């Protein structure tokens, strides 16, 4: 009987050691940038195979992680979670040289894997924007992956702050905060922004000039860039919702709260596209800071690009607006449910 109990105890111990060997959590040294880079490298190697990669958490304690001039720190593995201890407490920062300026050269974090999850941290790109000349493209998160989820992630930059690259991508951001000046949310795919804060910074040091929030180039997806229940704060400069980048860009603003509605410049969307006039740009249920509905009854805009013109109503009907939800946009993925499960797992790991 004693031998049987001893055998059982030894078996449980071996199983526990085996489970521990299969690392599901990597802890970074507080404020140690090299420890962070080592953890990402370890996670990439461990989760290199998309078919076998279990969820792996990188816990990044409160602290300031200065990557210096380093750019394009890549998450190439799959099902990797990069989790901080608070949107203002865990800060990952880089400062590319002005000579490195470019949308595909400067990113603080570059995602290449599937199922990446970011929570409770700040990504900050400190390229010297106001000294960069005509362009200051400095990306915080460049996403070349698929099915990325961000929860309470703050992104601090100016131009091209958030850049989704893949044409058929599906991404989800909730309770995030994104700062910038021009085209600072840009790219392709279906991207759902839920209850996020969008803050425009000064277009120039003196506050002159115009900010444009979104520059989508959607081509292979149906929904495009969806902003649902988001708040727009403007820091001095006037702004517009979106302008077309390429193909047939899609961008809708649902139940948006404008903290400074007087700074939203007519005709609300930028009428001049970069490579296209055709688009699906809409808004519905816009309010001021006090919750009063300030949506125009009608806002017909003539968009143009070179000799092409496109005239369209940009105010949605209630029926059109009702077709938008995370379930409708992502019927087979449901990130709005996954994010609750991942958040609970993170809470347990931090205890």
Secondary structure, 3 states (H helix, E strand, C coil): CHHHHHHHHHHHHHHHHHHHHCCCEEECCCCCHHHHHHHHHHHHHHCCCCCCCCCEEEECCCEEEECCCCCCEEECCCCEEEECCCCCCEEEEECCCHHHCCCCCCCCEEECCECCEEEEEEEEECCCHHHCCCCCECCCEEECCECEEEEEEEEECCECCEEECCCCCEEEEECCEEEECEEEEEECCEEEEECCEEEECCCCCCCCCEEEEEEECCCCCCCCEEEECCEEEECCCEEEEECCCCCCEEEEEECCEECCHHHECCCCCCCECCCCCCEEEEEECCEECCCCECCCCCCEEEEEECCEEEEEECECCHHHHCCCCHHHHCCCCCHHHHHHHHHHHHHHHHC
